[in-house]
Amino acid sequence: MVDYNSVYTLEGVTRTKITGEEKTQLEAKRKAVADNSANKKLELIKEFRLEKLKETDWYSNSDVTMPDNIKNFRKKMRDIPQDFDSSKYDELLNRDSNGNLTHSIWSKP
Amino acid sequence: MSYIGVPPVSGDFVVLDAITTSATASYTLQRNSGNFVPESANHMLVSLNGSIQKPNSSFTVSGSTITFSEALTSSDSIDFILVLGNVNAVGVATTVSDSAITKAKTNFVSSGTGYTGTGLDIKGNGSANGRLGLLCSAGSHGVAIESPDHSAGQSYTMKLPDNQIAADKFLKVKSISGSGNTAIGQLEFASAGGTYEKLLSGSASSSVNHDFQNFMDTSKYRMYMALFTDVVSAGTNERLDLQFIADTSVQNGSHYWGSVLGQRSSNTQYTNGYESETQGKGGIGLVMNSANAGNYLFNIINSPNQQDFGNNVFGTNWGYNSSYGDYAFANFTIGYNHSANNTGIRIVESGNNATTFDYEIYGILK
């Protein structure tokens, strides 16, 4: 893959190929990003999980009895990291054409 | 007795070479040994044997040949032949044929400075201002340069720009000499005035690092506005990040602190705070593909006299994020906790993927 740098000055624009040590460093940065991909996905999953938990937090009020299906739903949310390894993250993050998460675990009872 | 009437101050008055008579009526007229063609016989004073001869009666002229009404002899004497030239041709303009005076015949020499030393004046007529017309090639249309009204009392001089002409530039008074209504202004082709001065703009070709160098001038600009639109990345749900550049050296130390606060279309907030990172984060990640390009606005302050966070950014980005399935925007701040004489910025995608975009960078004048 050929990569370029562009330099813009008041005098004009120059574009040069990235080679040598700079190319090596770029590939290393990209590898680090790729290696961290699973962590970033897990962060997103936890973010979505937190949103779902917040939606059902009101069941925890002292004057409300939390139904069992909500208890189960919240437990499944908390157990996502142990129930799904990184090979399942893309399934968990998949969305339909309307931008909705498609995995059944996100379906609130 | 002095001359009676208006003296013919203009004209070509020539005494021709002397002619030696012989037994013939015709002689060649010469001036300085070269044949001479008078305008007509009426333009000539010919004295023969002490008597002035009547034109077209006592003599006629054809080309450079004068012919007397009868043959002379060697004992006759042509005392002189004075040719008056075409005395009216220049002295009385009404007799000059239209278009008769060509540019080669003019010589308008200026002297001194200001309007009083001009080589050519286009005068008003007492009611209309002086105007210089410039006609189209057919002469059927034209434009004019007109003097200010008399009541304005202006006698300034505009010196045309002393720098190279270029597209998108405006005429600006660069400097003046003198003062008041007789000042002399030196013009230049300058960038548009006002608060915002466009410094860089164009469409960026696909590149990993986009280095905008040496556009910062703290003597002229308070801050800079960098706008990146139609941003397309080879990555997905990444964002454009910023690093400062000092001269050509990218400032990639752990000097960037910042915070991001955004809102997603699912009515959910997005936040991200960080300290001591190697680049400033330009908001929320965006899908940034051809169908859903990203947009970024960086407002950049470069205050080299400040030590900590003297260089900082406030900005906004907006677009679609496919991880969230949301359209989103985020405001962000980037503080550069370091002292450097920064002169430019590097724009790099957070995943180090190649990006393309349209860019415009403005300097906001002090």
HADDOCK unambig.tbl for C-alpha pairs under 7 A between the chains (distance, minus, plus):
assign (segid A and resid 3 and name CA) (segid B and resid 207 and name CA) 6.40 0.50 0.50
assign (segid A and resid 3 and name CA) (segid B and resid 208 and name CA) 6.55 0.50 0.50
assign (segid A and resid 4 and name CA) (segid B and resid 207 and name CA) 4.61 0.50 0.50
assign (segid A and resid 4 and name CA) (segid B and resid 208 and name CA) 5.89 0.50 0.50
assign (segid A and resid 5 and name CA) (segid B and resid 207 and name CA) 5.09 0.50 0.50
assign (segid A and resid 5 and name CA) (segid B and resid 208 and name CA) 5.69 0.50 0.50
assign (segid A and resid 5 and name CA) (segid B and resid 209 and name CA) 4.87 0.50 0.50
assign (segid A and resid 5 and name CA) (segid B and resid 210 and name CA) 6.12 0.50 0.50
assign (segid A and resid 6 and name CA) (segid B and resid 207 and name CA) 6.10 0.50 0.50
assign (segid A and resid 6 and name CA) (segid B and resid 209 and name CA) 6.27 0.50 0.50
assign (segid A and resid 6 and name CA) (segid B and resid 210 and name CA) 4.94 0.50 0.50
assign (segid A and resid 6 and name CA) (segid B and resid 211 and name CA) 6.11 0.50 0.50
assign (segid A and resid 7 and name CA) (segid B and resid 210 and name CA) 6.00 0.50 0.50
assign (segid A and resid 7 and name CA) (segid B and resid 211 and name CA) 4.66 0.50 0.50
assign (segid A and resid 7 and name CA) (segid B and resid 212 and name CA) 5.95 0.50 0.50
assign (segid A and resid 7 and name CA) (segid B and resid 213 and name CA) 6.95 0.50 0.50
assign (segid A and resid 8 and name CA) (segid B and resid 211 and name CA) 6.00 0.50 0.50
assign (segid A and resid 8 and name CA) (segid B and resid 212 and name CA) 4.67 0.50 0.50
assign (segid A and resid 8 and name CA) (segid B and resid 213 and name CA) 6.03 0.50 0.50
assign (segid A and resid 9 and name CA) (segid B and resid 212 and name CA) 6.09 0.50 0.50
assign (segid A and resid 9 and name CA) (segid B and resid 213 and name CA) 5.29 0.50 0.50
assign (segid A and resid 9 and name CA) (segid B and resid 214 and name CA) 6.37 0.50 0.50
assign (segid A and resid 9 and name CA) (segid B and resid 215 and name CA) 6.78 0.50 0.50
assign (segid A and resid 10 and name CA) (segid B and resid 199 and name CA) 6.91 0.50 0.50
assign (segid A and resid 10 and name CA) (segid B and resid 200 and name CA) 6.58 0.50 0.50
assign (segid A and resid 10 and name CA) (segid B and resid 215 and name CA) 6.72 0.50 0.50
assign (segid A and resid 30 and name CA) (segid B and resid 351 and name CA) 6.54 0.50 0.50
assign (segid A and resid 30 and name CA) (segid B and resid 352 and name CA) 6.30 0.50 0.50
assign (segid A and resid 33 and name CA) (segid B and resid 351 and name CA) 6.28 0.50 0.50
assign (segid A and resid 99 and name CA) (segid B and resid 325 and name CA) 4.01 0.50 0.50
assign (segid A and resid 99 and name CA) (segid B and resid 326 and name CA) 6.89 0.50 0.50
assign (segid A and resid 100 and name CA) (segid B and resid 325 and name CA) 6.55 0.50 0.50
